[in-house]
Amino acid sequence: MPRRIGIVGVPPLAVIEEINRAGDVIVDLDELQVRAPIDQTASRIPRVYCAILRTVVLNCLHLPLDLVYIDVGPGKCDCALHVAEILADMLSVPVIRTRNQDTLAFGHPLCTSRLPLMEKFSRITKGVQSALPFAAMEPCLPSCGFWGVPPRDFSLLLPFPATTHVFGWTRCMENKTPADLALERLFDPTIPTVFFSQSFCAKSALAKHLAAQHPRAITVDCDVSAGSSTRAKIEAFLELSGIEPNNGSRA
């Protein structure tokens, strides 16, 4: 019978290959898997931790799992190292700490494709569960950029046009090299770019630093969900940059 294996962050490729060969089921604990208030985690993890790690704890409170792999290396964050301790005490199943420092580049065709931005992110995050690369895709001419991590609330991505190129840690995810700081720092100074981080995430420092070097950029962060003010800020930035926002469409 297949095991249910939870993953946090991007475990090393060798781990994913082993899980795939065994035919086990991967559960991405970074993504919301249960319908439950996130405040249920308050007794386990501080509210000032990012919503992604709080979601990990929330999922583990409710899901039946046989094993958990959590990346605690430079490809995730220092906070994940502490969350690993919390999970090890919470769960009756093994919690295996990994440090993904893979350097084999798989490319990033989705990040530069013409797919709707929400679909790009959905495919990229799903791709963590496979050791296989994505198929080649025709790159599009970019009209704007999105730099950062996958938001907990994908509705944040709705205003962006399909011609948005993706940078930051999300591009590292697709490339299967989450600790590649040189790739994470990459951005295109010729296109208006939104630099995003989850509230309380250490990557907000890098987002602010890189945005200051970009001639047309804003920084945006949000916690559990993307509120109307955050969406309005993004839409206003796109409009001022000469880009018509989608205003709720998925195209």
N, C-alpha and C positions, 0 to 999 in steps of 0.2 A: 504494500500500500504506500503511495507517495507520501512523503513527509511534507509538512507545511513549514517552510523556512523563511523567517523574517530577515530582511536586510535593511540596514540603515546606512545612508550614503552610498558610495560605489565600492563594493568589495573588490579585491583584486580579481583579474580575469581568470586566474587559475581556480579561484573559489567558484565563480559563476560557471565555468566549464564543468567542474565536478558536480555541481547541482544539476546542470542540464543533462549530463550523462546519466545521472541516477534517476532522472525523470521526476524529481521532486518539484513541488509547487513553490514558487517564490512569491512572498507577500512583501510589497514595498511599504515599509513602516513609515517612511517619510510622507506618504500620501494618506489622506483621510480615508480610512477603511471602515469606520463605524459611525453611526449617527448617535453621538453622545456629546454633551456639553464639555468643552475643553477645560472648564473649571474643575472637573473631576480630578484633574491632575495636580491641583493646588497643594495637596498634602505631600506630594512626591517630588515636585520640581518647582522652582521659583517662577513666578509669573514674568519675571524679567528675562527669562530664557526665550529664545525665538519660538515662534508658533510651530515651526517644523519639528523641533525637538520635543516640544510639548505634545504635538500630535503623535510622535513616536511613543511616548509614554501612554497617551490615551489609547492608542491601538493595542498596546501590550496589556492594558488593563482588561480588555474585552475579548481579544482574539485567542483561539487555541493554536499554539505554536509548538513545534517540536525542537526548534533550534533558532538562534538569532546570530547573525553576523553583523557586527557594527564596525565601520571604519573609524578609527580614532587617530589617524595620522594626518598629515598636512593636506590630504585630499578632502577632509571634512572640516573639523574644527576642534579646538581644545575642549569646548563644552561637551562634545560627543564623548570624550574620554570620561567625563564625570557622569554623563547619562548612562554609560556602560556600567558603572558601579551601581547606579540606581536600578537598572534592569536586572543585573545579576542578583540583587537582593530581593527584587519583586517576583522574579520568575522561578519556576521549578525546573526549567529547561536550561541547557547550556547557553551561555552568552559568550561568543567567541570574538575577541577583539582582533581586528586586522589593521594593517597599514598599507594602503594602496599607493605604491610608488611606481606603478607601471609606466613605461615610456614608449611602448609600441603604439604608434599613432594609427587610428582607424579612420581619420578624416572626419569632416563635418558637413556632408552634403545637405542635411536637413536645415542647418542653420542659415544657409545661403539660398534655399529654395524659394519658390513662390507659393508654397502652401500657406494657408491661414495660420497666423501666429499661434493660436491655441492648438492647432493640429500639430505644428512643429514641436511644441513643448510636450504634448501628449505622447508623440512617437519617441521623442528623445528620452523621456523619463521611463517609458515602457522598455526602451532598448537596453536599459541597465540590466534587465533580467535575462539577456541573451549574450553569449560570447561572440555572436556573429556581427559583422559590420552591416551598416545600411547600404542599400543599393545606390549606385551613382545617380545623381539627379542634376538636371540642368540648372545652373545658378541663375538668379534673376539680378537685374540691375537694382541696387538698393535705393530706397527713398529715405529710410531712416534706420536707426539701430536700437536694439534693446540689449543692454549689458547687465549681467547679473545671474542670480540663481533662479530656479523655477519658483514662482510665487505659490504659497499655499492655496490662494484663491485665484484660479485661472481667469476669472472674469476681469482681472486687471489687464489682461492681454487683449480684450475685445476691441479697444479703440484703434489698435495698430493695423496698418494695411498689410496685405500679404507680402508686399515687397520690403518687409522689415528683415534685416539681417540680425542674427543673434550672436552675442559675444559673451565674454565672461565665463563663469564656472559652468554655465549650461553648455557652452561650446566644448569645454573640457569633458563634460559628461558624455556628449556624443562621441568625442574622440577617444573615450575610455581611458583618459589620463587625468583624473581629477586633481592631482597634485602638481600639474604643469602650470606654474605661476607665470611663465613667459606667455603661454597661450591665454591664460586668464586675463592678463594685463592688456591684451590686444584690443584695440578699437579702431574705428575708421573716422578720422577727423574731418572727412569731407561730407559726412551725413549727420543730420541732427540725431542725437542719441539720448535715450533715457537710461540713466544708471540706477539700477534697482537693487535693493537689499531688503530682507525681512527686518522688521524692527528688532532691536537688541542683538542683531547679528554682527559679529566681528568684521564681516566683509563690508559693512557700511563705511568703515574707514578707507578701504581701498576704493570704494565707489566714489566717495567724496574727493579723494586724492586724484583719481583719474578724470573725473568730471571737471575738475579745476584746470586740467591740461587740455581739455577739449573746447574748441571755439564755439560750439553750439550744443550745449548739454544742460540737463537738469538731473538732480538726484531725487529719487522717490523711495519711500519705504512705507510698509504697512505691516500690521500685526496679524491678527487672525483672518480678517477679511478685508477686501478692498472697498473702502467707503466711497460715497459719492464725491467727496472733496478730492480724494486721490485720483479718481477717474477724471474729474473736471480739470485737475492740474495737468494730467497727461494730454487730454483733448485740447486744452488751451495751448500747450506747448507745440503740439502737432500743427494746429491751425496757424500759429504765429510763424511756424517754419514752412508754411505753404503746403502742408499736407492735410488732406481732408480725412478726419478721423472716421471710423466706421460707425460710431454712435450706436453700438449695440449689435451690429451685424457680425457674422463670423467670417466674412470674406476678407 
